[in-house]
């Protein structure tokens, strides 16, 4: 492979928690997760476990980044020496966010650096699952065909259409066990579990960094253009190579990267955007990936403010954004809620990590609602996009022991 076509490592940042003896440091935080009481977030740079709530970020008319900054400033004035906000922002970022300053935060190096992460998670307990697709595959395929029709008449260039699977269990959900399986399946990714509303927990294993800031360095890692992995090595390599040459997927990816460049340029003194994508792999999927790096012109701009400038990217919404939002409202028969929003943390200095909320589910009592979407362009086919969403469901289906 040429250097333009190598499999890229996920972006890393300076200033992550100190390395050293990492045996058990990160997995102990994973083991200590308690649903409803804790917020867990793991990335390629660190692992975070938070307990309790010192302050919630209020909903209001002021911009979200300002409300978060004011909440963190109030915590500093109240004597909290290192306040951090942790939580989730919905797809519609004018809707209430689930963000809070915890009472206590524990940090550790990345899960991938902890040798104990290689130990297998316990298998899911046997359960009877009632599975209901919303919408059904045929209805979803019809929505894709309608979106393609609108593109061919010039209404828009791309839209991301999603569907859900609603899983109802015959027994109580084992959320700590589910989180363990998600984290151990892809410890170099972004794994999270946190409250998203009264009685609801958002869990996921996202491959996509929306934006991080550490001091004078920002990183964005847009992903767009995907293909399922194969258990056969030769076929897996063939699929990866084909993705790198796919005209449809390269176009879809370029639309997203151009949007990221345009959104970040006004905030940046320098911005480096590679000319060609590389590949990122998860356990289930290959993705086209571009790692964008830059230096903010204003050292006071926070990671959250920069992330909100990007959100939603064409990778989760479409382009033009306003038109794609209308098409999503018309063709998706459900409210996305936290799905395709962002999840992460930020501190009072403006540093933070915000991840695109994909490969996720919301848990409530004995129900899991899984989400998956696909980018639709004028060369898309209903069959291919339905298959892509089906492949993306596999991250969660395997974690709960459902064989589909």
SULRAJO-V807739 format. One record per pair of residues at least 12 apart in sequence whose C-alpha atoms are under 8 Angstrom apart, sorted by the first residue. I is the first residue (numbers start at 1). GAP is how many residues later the second one is. D is the distance in Angstrom with one decimal. If there is no record, write none. Layout:
# SULRAJO-V807739
i=<I | I>
gap=<GAP | GAP>
d=<D | D>
This chain:
# SULRAJO-V807739
i=<4 | 4 | 4 | 5 | 5 | 5 | 5 | 6 | 6 | 7 | 7 | 7 | 7 | 8 | 8 | 8 | 8 | 9 | 10 | 10 | 10 | 11 | 11 | 11 | 11 | 12 | 12 | 13 | 13 | 14 | 15 | 16 | 16 | 16 | 17 | 17 | 17 | 17 | 17 | 18 | 18 | 19 | 22 | 22 | 22 | 22 | 23 | 23 | 23 | 24 | 24 | 24 | 25 | 25 | 25 | 26 | 26 | 26 | 26 | 26 | 26 | 27 | 27 | 27 | 27 | 29 | 29 | 29 | 29 | 29 | 30 | 30 | 31 | 31 | 33 | 33 | 34 | 35 | 35 | 35 | 35 | 35 | 35 | 36 | 36 | 36 | 36 | 37 | 37 | 38 | 38 | 38 | 38 | 38 | 39 | 39 | 39 | 39 | 39 | 39 | 39 | 40 | 40 | 40 | 40 | 41 | 41 | 41 | 41 | 41 | 42 | 42 | 42 | 42 | 42 | 42 | 43 | 43 | 43 | 43 | 43 | 43 | 44 | 44 | 44 | 44 | 44 | 44 | 45 | 45 | 46 | 46 | 46 | 46 | 46 | 47 | 47 | 47 | 47 | 47 | 48 | 48 | 48 | 48 | 49 | 49 | 49 | 50 | 50 | 50 | 50 | 50 | 51 | 51 | 51 | 51 | 52 | 52 | 52 | 53 | 53 | 53 | 53 | 54 | 54 | 54 | 54 | 55 | 55 | 55 | 55 | 56 | 56 | 56 | 56 | 57 | 57 | 57 | 57 | 57 | 57 | 59 | 59 | 65 | 65 | 65 | 65 | 68 | 69 | 72 | 72 | 72 | 72 | 72 | 73 | 82 | 82 | 83 | 83 | 83 | 83 | 84 | 84 | 84 | 84 | 84 | 84 | 85 | 85 | 85 | 85 | 85 | 85 | 85 | 86 | 86 | 86 | 86 | 86 | 86 | 86 | 86 | 87 | 87 | 87 | 87 | 87 | 87 | 87 | 87 | 88 | 88 | 88 | 88 | 88 | 88 | 89 | 89 | 89 | 89 | 90 | 90 | 90 | 90 | 90 | 90 | 90 | 91 | 91 | 91 | 91 | 91 | 91 | 91 | 91 | 92 | 92 | 93 | 98 | 98 | 98 | 110 | 111 | 111 | 112 | 112 | 117 | 117 | 118 | 119 | 120 | 120 | 121 | 121 | 121 | 121 | 122 | 122 | 123 | 124 | 124 | 124 | 124 | 124 | 125 | 126 | 127 | 127 | 127 | 128 | 128 | 128 | 129 | 129 | 129 | 129 | 129 | 130 | 130 | 130 | 130 | 131 | 131 | 131 | 131 | 132 | 132 | 132 | 133 | 133 | 133 | 133 | 134 | 134 | 134 | 134 | 134 | 134 | 135 | 135 | 135 | 135 | 137 | 140 | 140 | 140 | 141 | 141 | 141 | 141 | 142 | 143 | 143 | 143 | 144 | 144 | 144 | 144 | 144 | 144 | 145 | 145 | 147 | 147 | 147 | 148 | 148 | 148 | 148 | 148 | 149 | 151 | 151 | 152 | 155 | 156 | 156 | 156 | 156 | 157 | 157 | 157 | 157 | 157 | 158 | 158 | 158 | 158 | 158 | 158 | 158 | 158 | 158 | 158 | 159 | 159 | 159 | 159 | 159 | 159 | 159 | 159 | 159 | 159 | 159 | 160 | 160 | 160 | 160 | 160 | 160 | 160 | 160 | 160 | 160 | 160 | 161 | 161 | 161 | 161 | 161 | 161 | 161 | 161 | 162 | 162 | 162 | 162 | 162 | 162 | 163 | 163 | 163 | 163 | 163 | 164 | 164 | 164 | 164 | 165 | 165 | 165 | 166 | 166 | 166 | 166 | 167 | 167 | 167 | 167 | 168 | 168 | 168 | 169 | 169 | 170 | 171 | 172 | 172 | 173 | 173 | 173 | 178 | 178 | 179 | 179 | 179 | 179 | 179 | 181 | 182 | 182 | 182 | 182 | 182 | 183 | 185 | 186 | 186 | 186 | 189 | 189 | 189 | 189 | 190 | 190 | 190 | 190 | 190 | 190 | 190 | 191 | 191 | 191 | 191 | 192 | 192 | 192 | 196 | 196 | 199 | 199 | 200 | 200 | 200 | 200 | 201 | 201 | 201 | 202 | 202 | 202 | 202 | 202 | 203 | 203 | 203 | 203 | 204 | 204 | 204 | 204 | 204 | 205 | 205 | 205 | 205 | 206 | 206 | 206 | 206 | 206 | 206 | 207 | 207 | 207 | 208 | 208 | 208 | 208 | 208 | 208 | 209 | 209 | 209 | 209 | 209 | 209 | 210 | 210 | 210 | 210 | 210 | 210 | 210 | 210 | 211 | 211 | 211 | 211 | 211 | 211 | 212 | 212 | 212 | 212 | 212 | 212 | 213 | 213 | 213 | 213 | 213 | 213 | 214 | 214 | 215 | 215 | 216 | 216 | 216 | 217 | 217 | 217 | 217 | 218 | 218 | 218 | 218 | 218 | 219 | 219 | 219 | 219 | 220 | 220 | 220 | 221 | 221 | 221 | 221 | 222 | 222 | 222 | 222 | 222 | 222 | 222 | 223 | 223 | 223 | 223 | 223 | 223 | 223 | 224 | 224 | 224 | 224 | 224 | 224 | 224 | 224 | 224 | 225 | 225 | 225 | 225 | 225 | 225 | 225 | 225 | 226 | 226 | 226 | 226 | 226 | 226 | 226 | 227 | 227 | 227 | 227 | 227 | 227 | 227 | 228 | 228 | 228 | 228 | 228 | 228 | 229 | 229 | 229 | 229 | 240 | 240 | 243 | 244 | 244 | 244 | 244 | 248 | 248 | 248 | 249 | 250 | 252 | 252 | 253 | 253 | 253 | 255 | 256 | 256 | 256 | 257 | 259 | 259 | 259 | 260 | 260 | 261 | 263 | 263 | 264 | 264 | 264 | 267 | 267 | 267 | 267 | 268 | 268 | 268 | 268 | 268 | 269 | 269 | 269 | 269 | 270 | 270 | 270 | 270 | 271 | 271 | 271 | 271 | 272 | 272 | 272 | 273 | 273 | 273 | 273 | 274 | 274 | 274 | 276 | 277 | 277 | 278 | 283 | 284 | 284 | 284 | 284 | 285 | 285 | 300 | 300 | 301 | 302 | 302 | 302 | 302 | 302 | 303 | 303 | 303 | 303 | 303 | 303 | 304 | 304 | 304 | 304 | 307 | 311 | 312 | 312 | 315 | 316 | 316 | 316 | 318 | 338 | 339 | 339 | 339 | 339 | 339 | 340 | 340 | 340 | 341 | 341 | 342 | 342 | 342 | 342 | 343 | 343 | 343 | 358 | 358 | 359 | 359 | 359 | 359 | 359 | 359 | 360 | 361 | 370 | 370 | 371 | 372 | 372 | 372 | 372 | 373 | 373 | 373 | 374 | 374 | 374>
gap=<272 | 273 | 274 | 239 | 272 | 273 | 274 | 272 | 273 | 271 | 272 | 273 | 274 | 270 | 271 | 272 | 281 | 271 | 34 | 178 | 270 | 33 | 208 | 210 | 280 | 32 | 33 | 32 | 201 | 200 | 199 | 29 | 30 | 93 | 28 | 29 | 90 | 91 | 92 | 90 | 91 | 90 | 87 | 91 | 92 | 93 | 91 | 92 | 93 | 90 | 91 | 92 | 83 | 84 | 89 | 21 | 82 | 83 | 84 | 85 | 88 | 84 | 87 | 89 | 90 | 18 | 19 | 20 | 77 | 79 | 19 | 150 | 145 | 149 | 16 | 143 | 142 | 140 | 141 | 158 | 159 | 160 | 166 | 158 | 159 | 163 | 165 | 14 | 15 | 12 | 13 | 14 | 156 | 157 | 12 | 47 | 48 | 153 | 154 | 155 | 156 | 151 | 152 | 153 | 154 | 149 | 150 | 151 | 152 | 303 | 68 | 69 | 147 | 148 | 149 | 150 | 67 | 68 | 145 | 146 | 147 | 148 | 66 | 67 | 68 | 144 | 145 | 146 | 64 | 65 | 61 | 62 | 63 | 64 | 65 | 60 | 61 | 62 | 63 | 64 | 57 | 58 | 59 | 60 | 56 | 57 | 58 | 52 | 53 | 54 | 55 | 56 | 51 | 52 | 53 | 54 | 50 | 51 | 52 | 47 | 48 | 49 | 50 | 46 | 47 | 48 | 49 | 16 | 45 | 46 | 47 | 15 | 43 | 44 | 45 | 14 | 40 | 41 | 42 | 43 | 44 | 37 | 38 | 237 | 239 | 240 | 243 | 17 | 279 | 12 | 13 | 29 | 275 | 276 | 275 | 265 | 266 | 18 | 19 | 264 | 265 | 17 | 18 | 261 | 262 | 263 | 264 | 14 | 15 | 16 | 17 | 260 | 261 | 262 | 13 | 14 | 15 | 16 | 257 | 258 | 259 | 260 | 12 | 13 | 107 | 108 | 109 | 256 | 257 | 258 | 108 | 250 | 253 | 254 | 255 | 256 | 249 | 252 | 253 | 254 | 246 | 247 | 248 | 249 | 250 | 251 | 252 | 221 | 245 | 246 | 247 | 248 | 249 | 250 | 251 | 245 | 249 | 248 | 97 | 98 | 99 | 78 | 76 | 77 | 75 | 76 | 67 | 70 | 66 | 65 | 61 | 64 | 56 | 59 | 60 | 63 | 55 | 59 | 278 | 53 | 54 | 275 | 276 | 277 | 276 | 275 | 42 | 43 | 44 | 41 | 42 | 43 | 38 | 39 | 40 | 41 | 273 | 36 | 37 | 38 | 39 | 34 | 35 | 36 | 37 | 33 | 34 | 35 | 30 | 31 | 32 | 33 | 29 | 30 | 31 | 32 | 199 | 200 | 28 | 29 | 197 | 198 | 249 | 23 | 242 | 246 | 241 | 242 | 244 | 245 | 240 | 18 | 188 | 189 | 17 | 232 | 236 | 237 | 238 | 241 | 236 | 237 | 12 | 180 | 229 | 228 | 229 | 230 | 231 | 232 | 229 | 226 | 227 | 226 | 168 | 163 | 164 | 167 | 168 | 161 | 162 | 163 | 220 | 221 | 94 | 156 | 160 | 161 | 162 | 166 | 217 | 218 | 219 | 220 | 155 | 157 | 158 | 159 | 160 | 165 | 168 | 169 | 216 | 217 | 218 | 154 | 155 | 156 | 157 | 158 | 164 | 168 | 213 | 214 | 215 | 216 | 156 | 167 | 170 | 171 | 212 | 213 | 214 | 215 | 170 | 209 | 210 | 211 | 212 | 227 | 169 | 208 | 209 | 210 | 226 | 205 | 206 | 207 | 208 | 204 | 205 | 206 | 201 | 202 | 203 | 204 | 200 | 201 | 202 | 203 | 198 | 199 | 200 | 197 | 198 | 196 | 195 | 193 | 194 | 192 | 193 | 194 | 221 | 222 | 12 | 13 | 14 | 24 | 25 | 218 | 22 | 23 | 213 | 214 | 217 | 22 | 98 | 19 | 96 | 97 | 16 | 17 | 18 | 93 | 14 | 15 | 16 | 17 | 18 | 19 | 165 | 12 | 13 | 14 | 15 | 12 | 13 | 151 | 142 | 166 | 165 | 166 | 162 | 163 | 164 | 165 | 161 | 162 | 163 | 136 | 158 | 159 | 160 | 161 | 157 | 158 | 159 | 160 | 153 | 154 | 155 | 156 | 157 | 153 | 154 | 155 | 190 | 149 | 150 | 151 | 152 | 153 | 154 | 75 | 151 | 152 | 13 | 14 | 15 | 147 | 148 | 150 | 12 | 13 | 144 | 145 | 146 | 147 | 12 | 97 | 100 | 132 | 143 | 144 | 145 | 146 | 92 | 95 | 96 | 142 | 143 | 144 | 91 | 95 | 139 | 140 | 141 | 142 | 89 | 90 | 137 | 138 | 139 | 140 | 137 | 138 | 84 | 136 | 79 | 80 | 83 | 76 | 77 | 78 | 79 | 75 | 76 | 77 | 78 | 85 | 72 | 73 | 74 | 75 | 71 | 72 | 73 | 68 | 69 | 70 | 71 | 34 | 35 | 38 | 67 | 68 | 69 | 93 | 30 | 33 | 64 | 65 | 66 | 67 | 92 | 25 | 28 | 29 | 32 | 63 | 64 | 65 | 91 | 151 | 18 | 24 | 25 | 27 | 28 | 62 | 63 | 150 | 17 | 23 | 59 | 60 | 61 | 62 | 162 | 12 | 13 | 16 | 58 | 59 | 60 | 161 | 56 | 57 | 58 | 160 | 163 | 164 | 54 | 55 | 56 | 57 | 39 | 46 | 45 | 33 | 34 | 35 | 44 | 129 | 131 | 132 | 39 | 38 | 123 | 125 | 35 | 36 | 62 | 59 | 57 | 58 | 59 | 33 | 51 | 54 | 55 | 50 | 53 | 12 | 46 | 47 | 42 | 45 | 46 | 29 | 30 | 31 | 39 | 26 | 27 | 28 | 29 | 30 | 25 | 26 | 27 | 28 | 24 | 25 | 26 | 27 | 21 | 22 | 23 | 24 | 20 | 21 | 22 | 17 | 18 | 19 | 20 | 16 | 17 | 18 | 14 | 12 | 13 | 12 | 112 | 107 | 108 | 110 | 111 | 106 | 107 | 49 | 50 | 49 | 44 | 47 | 48 | 49 | 50 | 43 | 47 | 48 | 49 | 50 | 51 | 42 | 46 | 48 | 50 | 47 | 30 | 28 | 29 | 60 | 24 | 57 | 59 | 57 | 19 | 18 | 19 | 21 | 22 | 32 | 16 | 17 | 18 | 15 | 16 | 12 | 13 | 14 | 15 | 12 | 13 | 14 | 13 | 14 | 12 | 13 | 33 | 34 | 36 | 37 | 36 | 35 | 23 | 26 | 22 | 17 | 18 | 20 | 21 | 15 | 16 | 19 | 12 | 14 | 15>
d=<6.3 | 7.1 | 6.4 | 7.2 | 7.4 | 5.3 | 7.2 | 5.8 | 6.7 | 5.9 | 4.7 | 6.0 | 7.8 | 5.9 | 5.7 | 5.9 | 7.9 | 7.1 | 7.2 | 7.9 | 7.4 | 7.7 | 7.4 | 7.5 | 6.8 | 6.6 | 6.1 | 6.7 | 6.9 | 6.9 | 6.9 | 5.5 | 6.2 | 7.3 | 7.5 | 6.3 | 7.2 | 6.2 | 5.4 | 8.0 | 6.7 | 6.2 | 6.8 | 6.5 | 5.2 | 7.6 | 5.1 | 5.8 | 6.5 | 6.1 | 7.4 | 6.1 | 5.8 | 7.1 | 6.8 | 6.1 | 5.2 | 6.1 | 6.4 | 5.3 | 6.2 | 6.6 | 6.9 | 6.7 | 6.4 | 7.6 | 7.3 | 6.0 | 7.7 | 7.8 | 7.7 | 7.0 | 7.7 | 7.8 | 7.3 | 6.5 | 6.8 | 6.7 | 7.1 | 7.9 | 7.4 | 7.8 | 7.3 | 7.2 | 6.0 | 7.6 | 7.1 | 6.1 | 6.3 | 5.5 | 4.7 | 6.8 | 6.6 | 8.0 | 6.5 | 7.4 | 7.5 | 7.7 | 5.9 | 4.5 | 7.2 | 7.8 | 5.3 | 5.2 | 6.2 | 7.2 | 5.8 | 4.4 | 6.7 | 6.9 | 6.8 | 6.9 | 7.6 | 5.4 | 5.1 | 6.4 | 6.3 | 7.7 | 6.8 | 5.9 | 4.5 | 6.8 | 5.6 | 7.6 | 7.2 | 5.4 | 6.2 | 7.1 | 6.7 | 5.4 | 7.0 | 5.8 | 4.6 | 4.3 | 7.4 | 5.7 | 5.0 | 5.8 | 5.4 | 6.6 | 6.9 | 5.8 | 4.8 | 6.6 | 5.8 | 5.3 | 6.7 | 5.9 | 7.5 | 5.6 | 4.3 | 6.3 | 5.7 | 6.0 | 5.4 | 6.6 | 5.1 | 4.9 | 6.8 | 6.3 | 5.8 | 4.3 | 5.2 | 7.5 | 5.5 | 5.3 | 4.9 | 7.4 | 5.7 | 5.1 | 7.1 | 7.8 | 6.2 | 4.2 | 6.2 | 6.3 | 7.8 | 7.8 | 5.6 | 5.6 | 7.7 | 5.6 | 7.2 | 8.0 | 6.1 | 5.4 | 7.9 | 7.5 | 7.0 | 7.1 | 7.4 | 7.7 | 7.4 | 5.7 | 6.9 | 7.4 | 7.3 | 6.6 | 7.9 | 6.1 | 6.4 | 5.6 | 7.1 | 6.7 | 5.7 | 4.4 | 6.7 | 6.4 | 5.3 | 4.5 | 7.1 | 5.5 | 5.4 | 6.3 | 5.6 | 5.6 | 6.4 | 7.4 | 7.9 | 5.8 | 4.4 | 6.8 | 4.4 | 6.4 | 6.7 | 7.6 | 7.7 | 5.7 | 5.8 | 6.6 | 6.8 | 6.9 | 7.3 | 5.7 | 4.2 | 6.6 | 6.5 | 5.4 | 5.2 | 6.2 | 7.9 | 5.5 | 4.1 | 6.7 | 7.2 | 4.4 | 6.6 | 7.1 | 6.7 | 6.2 | 5.8 | 6.2 | 5.3 | 3.9 | 7.5 | 7.4 | 7.3 | 7.6 | 7.2 | 5.5 | 6.8 | 7.7 | 5.6 | 7.0 | 5.0 | 5.3 | 6.0 | 7.3 | 6.9 | 7.9 | 8.0 | 7.0 | 7.5 | 6.0 | 5.5 | 6.8 | 7.1 | 7.6 | 7.7 | 7.3 | 7.6 | 7.2 | 5.8 | 5.7 | 7.8 | 7.7 | 6.4 | 5.8 | 6.5 | 5.8 | 5.3 | 7.9 | 6.1 | 5.5 | 4.7 | 6.5 | 7.8 | 7.9 | 5.6 | 5.0 | 6.6 | 6.5 | 5.7 | 4.7 | 6.6 | 5.7 | 5.1 | 6.6 | 7.5 | 5.8 | 4.4 | 6.2 | 6.0 | 5.1 | 6.1 | 7.3 | 7.4 | 7.8 | 6.0 | 6.9 | 7.9 | 6.8 | 6.5 | 7.0 | 7.8 | 7.1 | 4.5 | 6.7 | 7.6 | 6.3 | 7.0 | 8.0 | 5.9 | 8.0 | 7.3 | 6.8 | 7.8 | 7.3 | 5.4 | 7.6 | 7.1 | 6.0 | 7.4 | 7.6 | 7.3 | 7.1 | 6.5 | 5.0 | 7.5 | 7.0 | 7.7 | 7.3 | 5.7 | 6.2 | 7.6 | 6.3 | 6.1 | 6.6 | 7.0 | 7.4 | 5.6 | 6.9 | 6.3 | 7.3 | 7.7 | 7.4 | 4.7 | 5.2 | 7.6 | 7.1 | 6.9 | 5.6 | 4.8 | 7.5 | 7.4 | 8.0 | 5.8 | 4.0 | 6.5 | 5.3 | 7.5 | 7.5 | 5.9 | 5.3 | 6.9 | 7.6 | 7.1 | 5.6 | 5.1 | 5.7 | 7.8 | 7.6 | 6.3 | 5.4 | 4.3 | 5.7 | 7.9 | 6.5 | 7.8 | 7.0 | 5.4 | 5.7 | 6.6 | 7.0 | 6.9 | 6.9 | 5.4 | 3.8 | 6.4 | 7.7 | 7.3 | 6.0 | 5.7 | 6.2 | 7.6 | 6.6 | 5.3 | 4.6 | 6.4 | 5.8 | 5.0 | 6.7 | 7.0 | 5.9 | 4.5 | 6.3 | 5.6 | 5.0 | 6.2 | 7.7 | 5.8 | 4.5 | 6.5 | 5.4 | 6.3 | 7.4 | 6.6 | 6.9 | 5.3 | 7.1 | 5.6 | 7.7 | 6.0 | 6.5 | 7.9 | 7.7 | 7.1 | 7.2 | 7.9 | 5.7 | 7.3 | 6.2 | 7.6 | 7.6 | 6.3 | 7.1 | 6.9 | 7.7 | 6.7 | 6.5 | 6.7 | 6.5 | 5.6 | 7.9 | 8.0 | 5.5 | 5.2 | 6.1 | 7.6 | 8.0 | 7.4 | 7.7 | 5.7 | 4.3 | 6.4 | 5.4 | 6.6 | 8.0 | 7.4 | 8.0 | 6.1 | 7.5 | 6.5 | 5.6 | 4.9 | 8.0 | 5.6 | 5.1 | 6.7 | 7.8 | 7.1 | 5.9 | 4.6 | 6.4 | 5.6 | 5.5 | 6.3 | 7.6 | 7.4 | 7.0 | 5.6 | 3.9 | 6.3 | 7.4 | 5.6 | 6.4 | 8.0 | 7.2 | 6.8 | 6.4 | 5.3 | 5.4 | 7.2 | 7.0 | 7.8 | 8.0 | 6.4 | 6.6 | 6.4 | 6.0 | 5.6 | 7.9 | 5.3 | 7.0 | 7.6 | 6.4 | 4.4 | 6.1 | 6.6 | 6.4 | 7.7 | 7.6 | 8.0 | 5.6 | 4.8 | 5.5 | 6.7 | 7.2 | 5.4 | 6.1 | 5.4 | 6.8 | 5.7 | 7.9 | 7.3 | 5.5 | 4.2 | 6.1 | 7.3 | 5.1 | 7.4 | 5.0 | 5.5 | 6.7 | 5.0 | 6.9 | 7.7 | 6.5 | 5.5 | 6.4 | 6.8 | 7.1 | 5.9 | 5.0 | 7.1 | 5.6 | 5.3 | 6.1 | 7.2 | 7.8 | 6.9 | 5.7 | 4.6 | 6.7 | 6.0 | 5.1 | 6.5 | 6.6 | 5.6 | 4.5 | 6.0 | 6.9 | 6.6 | 7.7 | 6.0 | 5.8 | 7.0 | 7.4 | 7.0 | 7.9 | 6.2 | 5.6 | 4.7 | 6.8 | 6.8 | 7.3 | 6.3 | 4.7 | 7.0 | 6.5 | 5.7 | 6.9 | 5.7 | 7.6 | 7.5 | 4.5 | 6.8 | 6.2 | 5.8 | 5.8 | 5.4 | 7.6 | 7.1 | 7.3 | 6.7 | 5.5 | 4.5 | 6.4 | 7.7 | 7.0 | 7.6 | 6.9 | 5.8 | 5.3 | 6.8 | 6.9 | 6.0 | 4.4 | 6.1 | 7.0 | 6.1 | 7.9 | 7.3 | 5.3 | 4.9 | 6.2 | 7.7 | 6.5 | 7.5 | 7.9 | 7.6 | 7.7 | 7.2 | 7.8 | 6.6 | 7.9 | 8.0 | 7.8 | 7.4 | 7.2 | 6.9 | 8.0 | 7.9 | 7.1 | 6.5 | 5.2 | 5.8 | 7.3 | 8.0 | 6.9 | 7.2 | 6.3 | 7.2 | 7.4 | 6.2 | 5.9 | 7.2 | 7.3 | 7.4 | 5.7 | 5.8 | 7.1 | 7.8 | 6.5 | 5.5 | 4.2 | 4.7 | 7.7 | 7.4 | 5.6 | 5.6 | 4.5 | 5.2 | 5.2 | 7.3 | 7.8 | 7.2 | 5.9 | 4.2 | 6.7 | 5.8 | 5.3 | 6.0 | 7.6 | 7.2 | 5.0 | 7.0 | 6.8 | 7.3 | 7.1 | 7.4 | 5.2 | 4.9 | 6.3 | 7.6 | 7.0 | 6.9 | 6.9 | 6.5 | 7.6 | 7.3 | 7.8 | 6.9 | 6.6 | 8.0 | 7.5 | 3.9 | 6.3 | 7.7 | 6.9 | 5.7 | 5.6 | 5.4 | 6.8 | 7.6 | 6.8 | 7.6 | 7.2 | 7.1 | 6.8 | 7.6 | 7.7 | 7.4 | 6.9 | 5.9 | 7.8 | 7.5 | 7.6 | 7.0 | 5.5 | 6.2 | 7.1 | 7.9 | 6.9 | 6.0 | 4.8 | 5.7 | 6.0 | 5.2 | 6.0 | 5.3 | 4.6 | 4.9 | 5.3 | 6.6 | 6.1 | 7.4 | 7.2 | 6.8 | 6.7 | 6.8 | 7.3 | 6.9 | 7.4 | 7.6 | 7.8 | 7.1 | 7.4 | 7.2 | 5.2 | 7.6 | 6.0 | 6.2 | 8.0 | 5.5 | 8.0 | 8.0 | 6.6 | 6.1>
